[in-house]
Amino acid sequence: MTVISQDTIRELAGFTSGGAPVVSCYLDVDGRSQVRAQDYQAELARLLREAKRRLDTTDDVQADFDKLAAHVGAGIDRSGVRGLAMFSCAAADLWAVYPLPLPVRSRLVVNDVPAVSQLEAMLQDYGRLAVLLVDRQRTRLFLFELGQLVERTELVEELPRHYDSRGHGDAGYEREQHHTDELVAQHLRHAAGAAFELLQEHGFEHLAIGAPAQLLHDLEAALHPYLRERLRGTVHLEPSAGLDDVRRAALEVEAEIDRAREAGLIGHLRDQVAADAKGVAGLDAVLAALRDHRVERLFVSAGFGEAGWRCGACGALASVGRGCPACGEDMAHIDDVVEEAVEEALVQHVRVEICVGNADLDVLGRIGALLRY
């Protein structure tokens, strides 16, 4: 599988197919909502059926569809993976799969360029995470982007050979011990300096640190203020930890950051709705805001769906028919107006948040939106 980063997204966005169709597919494989492999496989089958119904599929597009089905049908290793982004263009030899540690809205798009907006929004929202692991002699520093390792470094500063010996009571030993403590303090400063250099060279939004309990406070104190303001907590790992353990810890930190970010956004939405300001809640209010192109960010509870109506003349969506609230023409009944609203939001380049088990959003009617004005 391809590792996702800003560079790979830029490369994907710049892909030219020579006019051949490009298939972009986002698939929710989150174990919280897609418990069994059959669940996410059925979700892809639904996307493919709907695409075939609304498109005149060529042989090349069908080949792309078959490749998606074969890849997902073979099973997905969902260790730390909650979403997939897949891009295929058989005519121009494009095939890229991006495993994502965050959920996505299942969607399939056929266009002449890859649809990368969900990936771009995800990177902007979640940013990079640095993990700094330190003991008395060794420092390891890792940089993750959406759960994938993109940079790492290591520093070893050996202490005097018998630094941990005990039982001496003479002044010479005390001087040696004092010297050792100074070397450890210097090592912590160097570790903090390496993290600051990583911030300057590569940039990151979040930092997690791991160190023995007796060093943790001193390590945090040694961090540059720019690092302390990015500190998101600690991980219970030593520098000797294996890469898989470090990656799992990074995913746990990212998940916690995701929960805190989501809670903050929904809290802001709740406040805006209560103040009758730049926030609306409930299906009717959200559909009206989408018709007016006022939505900045859309929030939907996972699994929420309602029947509704779509206007064939202007494309407006409504929960009640038959007359269109925008142009007055007759509307057609649709099975799930929430799904259509999400699709419309993505077309309008609105960021869409699919929230799992968020009680505050459920109280607001399971759907809400922050508004541009």
N, C-alpha and C positions, 0 to 999 in steps of 0.2 A: 504494500500500500504506500501511496505517496504521502510524505510529511507535509503538513500545511504550514505556510508562513506567509508573511507579506510578499516576499519575493515570488513564491510559487503562485500566489493569487494574481500578482501583476502579470506574470508570464501567461497564466491562463486567460486573463482578461484580454491580453494582446494577441491571442490565438486567431489566425485567419484560416478559414476553411475553403476559401476560393468559391464561395457561394453554396457549398454543400450544407445541409442542415446539421445542426449540433444539438444533441440531446443532453439536457441538464436535469439531473434527478436528485432531489433531497429526500432522504428516507429516515423516518423516525424509527430507531431501533432501541429506544430507551426501555430498559427492563422494567421500569415502573409502569409503563403503559402498554408495552409490547412484551408480555411475559414469556411467551413461547416463540421459537423460531417461526412457527406457522403463522403467528400474528403479523410479524413484519413482512413475511413473504406474501401473505394475503393483502397487506397494504400496498405492496408494489404491484401485485396483480390488478388491484383496483385502479391504480394510477395508469397502468398500461391500457386497460380496457377503456377508460375514459378518454385517453389520448387517441386511441384508434377510432373512437366514435366521433370525435370532433375534428380529426385531421385526415387528410388524404395521405396515407403513409406510403412512402416509396420503398423500394427494396433496401436502400441504404439505411433508412430510418428503422425499418423492421429488423435489420441486422443489429442496429444499436439496441433496440428493445430486447432482442434475444440475448445480447451480451449482458445487459442489466439483469435479466431474469436468471441467466446461468450463474452469474457472480453471486447474487443474493440467494439463489436456490442451493448453492453449495454450502451455505451456512456462514455466519459471521462470528468471528471471535469478539465477543462483546466485553472483554476485560477492559474496563475503563472507557468503553465506546458507547455513546448514547445517540449518535446520529451519523449518517453517511451522506457525503456529497459525491455524486458520480457524474462524470462527463464523458460523452462518447461521440465520435464522428468517424464512422467506418471509412468514409470516402477520403478523409484527410489523416487517417492513422492516429486519431486521438483516443486515448483511453486513460482516464485518471480517476483514482478513488481516494477520497480524503476521509479518514476516520476522525470523528469529532467527539470530544469528551462532554459535549453539551447537546441537548436535544434540538432538533430542527422541526419545522413544519413540513410534512410530506408534500412534495410538489414535483411535477414533471413539466418541463418546458422544452419545446422544440423551436429553435430560432437559428439565425445565421451566426450567432456568437454565444459563447457560454454565459449562462446566467449566474453571476458571482455575487449578487447583492447580499444574499444571506451570509456568505462567508465574510464579506467585507464588514458587514454590521457586527458580526460575531467578534472579529478581531478588534474592532473599535471599542466594543463594549467590555471585553474581558481582558485584553492586553496580555503582556508577558509576565511570567512569574519566575523570580530568581529564588533558588534554595541554597543557603549558605550553611555548610556543616563544618564544625570546628571542634578539635580537642586541643590538648596542650602542645601538640607538635604539628598537626596536620590540618590543612584546610582543603575542602573541595567545594566548588561553586558550580551550580548548574543553572541553565536558563531554559525554561519551557515556554512554548507557545501552543496554547490549546492542547496541553498534555503531551506534546512532542518535544524531545530534547533538541535544541538548536545551537547550544554552546555550552562548553564546560571547561574548567581549568582546575589545576591542583597546585598546592604549595606545601612543601614539607620543610620545617625548620627544626632540626634535631636539638634536643636538650643535652646537657652533660650526661655522660654515660650512666652515672649512679644517682640521677636526680631524684629517684623515688626511694632511695635507701632510708632506713629508719634506725633509731637507736643511738645516734651520735649526740653527745651533749657538749662538745667543745665549741669554742668560738669559731674555729675553722669551718665546722659543719654549718653553723648558723650563717656564716658569710656565703658559703656555697649555696645554701638554700635560698637566701635573699637574692643571690645572683640568678638562680633558677627561676624564681618568681618574676623577676624583672624580664627574663627572656620570654616567659609565658605571656606577660602583659604586652610585650613587644609583638609577639606572634598574633595576639588578638587584634592589635592595631593594624598589623599587616593584612590580616584576614578582612577586616573592615575596609581597608584601603583597596583590596582587590575587588570587593563588592562595589565600591564606589567607581572604580575604573570600568567595571562591567556596565554600570549604569550610564557612564559617560559615552562608552564606545557603542553599546547596543541598545540601551534604553529598556526599561521595564517599569511596570506599574505596581507590581506587588512583590513583597519579599517575605520569605519564611526562613527562620533560623533554627538550627539544631546544635546543641552543645551539652556537655555534662552540666548537671545542675549548679555546681560550684563555679562554673565559668559563664553561665548564661547571662547574669546581670552585667558582668564586666564586658561581655561581647556587645550587648545591646548599648551600653554606655559608650563604646568605642565607635559606634556607627555614626556616619555623617547625618546631620539633620534631614537631608533629602532621603536618606535610607530609612530613618526612623519613621518618617511620615508615610512610607510605603509598607511598613512592617504589618503583616497580617496574622502573626502568631508564630508558634513554634512547632517543630516536628520532632518526634522522639526517635532520632536517628543519629548515628555516629558517622564520621567520615569513612569508616570502613564498610558502610552499608552498600549492598549491591545496587546496580542501576535500576533493576526492577522494583526494589523496595523504595528507592528515591522517587521513581515515577509514580508509584501508587500513592506515596505521601503527597506528591505534588497534585495529583488528581483530587485527593481529599481536600486539600487547601483550596483548589479551584472550585470545588463543589460548594464549600463553605462561603467563598467569595460570591459565588452565583446566588446562593440563598440570601445572603445579606443584601446584595444588589437588588434582587427581585423584591425583597421585603421593603427596601427603601423606595423603589419605584411605585409599588402598590400603595405604600403609605402616602407618597406624594399625590398619587391619583385620588386617594380617599380625601385628602385635604382639599384638593382642587374641586372635587365634586361637592364637598360640603360647603365650600365658599362660593359655589356657582361661578367658578372662574374657568381656567383652562383645562377642564376635565369633565367628561360625561361618563355615565354608567348606564347599563341596560341596553338591550338589543336595539330598540327603536331609536334611542338617542345616538348610538354609535353609527347606525345605518344612515341617519340624517347627516351626521358629521362627515361620513365618507362621501355622500352625494355632493357635499359642498367642498370637498378636497381640503378639509380643515384638520385631518388627523395627522399627528406627528408620530405617535407610538400607540400601537394597538395591543391590548391584553385580552387573552382568551383562556378560560379554564380548559385544560385537556379533556377531550371527550364531549365538550358542549356542542350541541347541534339542535337546530330548529328548522321546521319547514317555513317557507316564505315565498317571495315573489321577485321576479326580475322583469324589467321593462325591455322589450325587444327593440324599442325605438331609441332610447337614450342609455340603456344599460343600468339604470338606477335599481337599487335593491330596497325592499321593504318587507316588513313582517306581516303586513295586512294588504290584501288586494281588493279589487282588481285594478282600480284606477291608479296610474303612476303619480306619486306625489311631486315628481319633478316636471313632467311634461303632460300629464293627463291621459296618456295613451293606455290601452289595456296591457296588463302585465301577464306573464306566464308563471304558473306555479312551479316551484322548484323544491326538491327534497330537503336541501340543507342550505339555508341562507347564510348560516355562520361560515361554512366552508367557502361560499362565494364571497363573503365579506373579507375573509382572509386573503383570498386570491386577488380581490380588488385592491386591498391595501398594499400587497406586494407590487402590483402593477403601478401603483402611485408612489412607489419607493418608500413606503411606510415601514418602520421597524415593527416586527410582530413578535410578541412574547407569548409563548405557550406555557402556562403556569400549571404545575401539578400540585394538587392538594393545598392551594393557597386559600385559607378560609376567608381572608379579607376580600379577595376578589369574588368568591362565591356569594358573600353577603351583598356585594354590589351588583349582582345579577349575572355573574360568570363572564361578563364581557364589559370592557371599558376602554377609554381612550384619552390620552393626553393630546391637547389640541395646539395647533400652531397659533391660533388667535381666537 
